[in-house]
Amino acid sequence: MKKIITAFAFSLTTISYSQANTFTDPIDSINKKVVESFNKDFSNAYNINWERKNYFVLATFSLNNQVMFAYYTIDGVRIAVARNILSDKLPITLLLSLKKDYQNHWISDLYEVNSNNNTIYYITIENANYKLELKSVNDGNWEIFAKEEKE
């Protein structure tokens, strides 16, 4: 399970960078259990694209005019659901912490992940020198998930 969560987190951090070059699998090649679980979870979804990864299956789809991402195990168990959000949708404690601690940065990516009834927020912020990926902890604090120096 730890491999699945690690692979999922890595995949999620790269979604926004690789979206344009995504290969989608035909639905026939996806395990029937995954498709059944997805249809049960998201009966009103449309524009559904499937991707098979080593440890999970990713469904990218639209629901209520919003692009969302659902992650399933190969056997059809939902791992997580993610969506991009605007900063005003963050819990107030996270928003205030962000404004206080990272006031000289801009937001380049922000998404919400729901897994096992827990909501985690991932945000990419930048300044002229570096890019940081932060992860919410306990709805009140941010921790650095990754840092990339700019050239």
C-alpha positions as CSV (number, residue, x, y, z in Angstrom):
1,M,0.0,0.0,0.0
2,K,2.9,2.3,0.8
3,K,4.2,1.9,-2.8
4,I,0.7,2.8,-4.2
5,I,0.6,6.0,-2.1
6,T,4.1,7.0,-3.0
7,A,3.5,6.3,-6.7
8,F,0.2,8.2,-6.4
9,A,1.8,11.3,-4.8
10,F,4.6,11.3,-7.4
11,S,2.1,11.1,-10.2
12,L,0.0,13.8,-8.8
13,T,2.9,16.2,-8.5
14,T,3.7,15.7,-12.2
15,I,0.2,15.9,-13.6
16,S,0.2,19.6,-14.3
17,Y,3.6,19.3,-16.1
18,S,2.8,16.3,-18.3
19,Q,-0.9,16.9,-19.1
20,A,-0.3,17.8,-22.7
21,N,1.6,14.6,-23.5
22,T,-0.7,12.1,-21.7
23,F,-1.4,8.8,-23.4
24,T,-4.9,7.6,-22.8
25,D,-5.8,3.9,-22.8
26,P,-9.0,2.7,-24.4
27,I,-11.6,1.6,-21.9
28,D,-11.4,-2.0,-23.2
29,S,-7.9,-2.3,-21.7
30,I,-8.9,-1.2,-18.2
31,N,-9.9,-3.8,-15.6
32,K,-13.7,-4.2,-15.5
33,K,-13.7,-3.8,-11.7
34,V,-12.1,-0.3,-12.1
35,V,-14.6,0.8,-14.6
36,E,-17.5,-0.5,-12.5
37,S,-16.2,1.3,-9.4
38,F,-15.7,4.5,-11.3
39,N,-19.2,4.4,-12.8
40,K,-20.6,3.8,-9.3
41,D,-18.6,6.7,-7.8
42,F,-19.0,9.2,-10.7
43,S,-22.2,8.3,-12.6
44,N,-22.5,11.8,-14.1
45,A,-18.8,12.0,-15.3
46,Y,-18.0,12.9,-18.9
47,N,-14.9,13.3,-21.0
48,I,-13.3,10.3,-19.3
49,N,-9.7,9.3,-20.2
50,W,-7.9,6.3,-18.7
51,E,-4.2,5.7,-17.9
52,R,-2.7,2.6,-16.6
53,K,0.3,3.0,-14.3
54,N,2.4,0.4,-12.5
55,Y,0.4,0.3,-9.3
56,F,-2.8,2.2,-10.1
57,V,-5.2,3.4,-12.8
58,L,-6.0,7.1,-13.3
59,A,-9.3,8.3,-14.6
60,T,-9.2,12.0,-15.7
61,F,-12.7,13.3,-16.2
62,S,-15.1,16.2,-16.0
63,L,-17.9,16.5,-13.4
64,N,-19.9,19.7,-12.9
65,N,-17.7,21.6,-15.3
66,Q,-14.6,20.7,-13.4
67,V,-11.7,18.5,-14.3
68,M,-11.0,15.8,-11.7
69,F,-8.7,12.9,-11.2
70,A,-9.7,9.6,-9.7
71,Y,-7.0,7.0,-8.7
72,Y,-7.9,3.3,-8.3
73,T,-6.0,0.2,-7.5
74,I,-5.7,-2.4,-10.3
75,D,-8.6,-4.2,-8.5
76,G,-10.9,-1.3,-8.6
77,V,-10.5,0.2,-5.1
78,R,-10.6,4.0,-5.1
79,I,-7.4,5.4,-3.6
80,A,-8.0,9.1,-4.0
81,V,-9.8,11.9,-5.9
82,A,-8.1,15.1,-6.8
83,R,-9.0,18.4,-8.3
84,N,-7.4,21.8,-9.0
85,I,-8.8,24.6,-6.8
86,L,-8.3,28.3,-6.3
87,S,-6.6,29.7,-3.2
88,D,-9.9,31.1,-1.9
89,K,-11.1,27.5,-1.5
90,L,-8.3,26.6,1.0
91,P,-9.2,26.3,4.7
92,I,-8.6,29.7,6.3
93,T,-5.8,28.5,8.5
94,L,-3.8,27.3,5.5
95,L,-4.6,30.5,3.6
96,L,-3.4,32.7,6.4
97,S,-0.3,30.6,6.9
98,L,0.5,30.9,3.2
99,K,0.0,34.7,3.2
100,K,2.2,35.1,6.3
101,D,5.1,32.7,5.5
102,Y,5.2,33.0,1.7
103,Q,4.1,36.5,1.0
104,N,6.8,37.1,-1.7
105,H,5.8,34.0,-3.7
106,W,3.1,33.4,-6.4
107,I,1.0,30.3,-6.7
108,S,1.5,28.2,-9.9
109,D,-0.5,25.1,-8.9
110,L,-2.9,24.2,-6.2
111,Y,-5.0,21.0,-5.8
112,E,-7.0,19.2,-3.2
113,V,-6.7,15.5,-2.7
114,N,-9.3,13.4,-0.8
115,S,-8.1,10.0,0.3
116,N,-9.4,7.7,3.1
117,N,-11.7,10.6,4.2
118,N,-8.7,12.9,4.7
119,T,-8.3,16.1,2.7
120,I,-4.7,17.1,1.8
121,Y,-3.8,20.2,-0.1
122,Y,-0.7,20.5,-2.4
123,I,0.5,23.8,-3.6
124,T,3.3,24.9,-5.8
125,I,4.6,28.4,-5.1
126,E,7.5,30.2,-6.7
127,N,9.7,33.3,-6.5
128,A,12.5,34.4,-8.8
129,N,15.0,31.9,-7.2
130,Y,13.1,28.7,-6.6
131,K,9.9,26.7,-6.8
132,L,8.5,25.0,-3.7
133,E,5.9,22.3,-3.5
134,L,4.1,22.3,-0.1
135,K,1.7,19.8,1.4
136,S,-0.8,20.6,4.1
137,V,-0.5,19.0,7.5
138,N,-3.4,18.9,9.9
139,D,-5.3,21.6,8.0
140,G,-3.2,24.3,9.7
141,N,0.4,24.0,8.6
142,W,2.4,23.6,5.4
143,E,5.4,21.3,5.1
144,I,7.9,21.4,2.2
145,F,7.3,18.4,-0.1
146,A,9.9,19.4,-2.8
147,K,12.2,22.3,-3.7
148,E,13.6,23.1,-7.1
149,E,16.2,25.8,-7.6
150,K,15.8,28.0,-10.7
151,E,18.6,28.7,-13.1
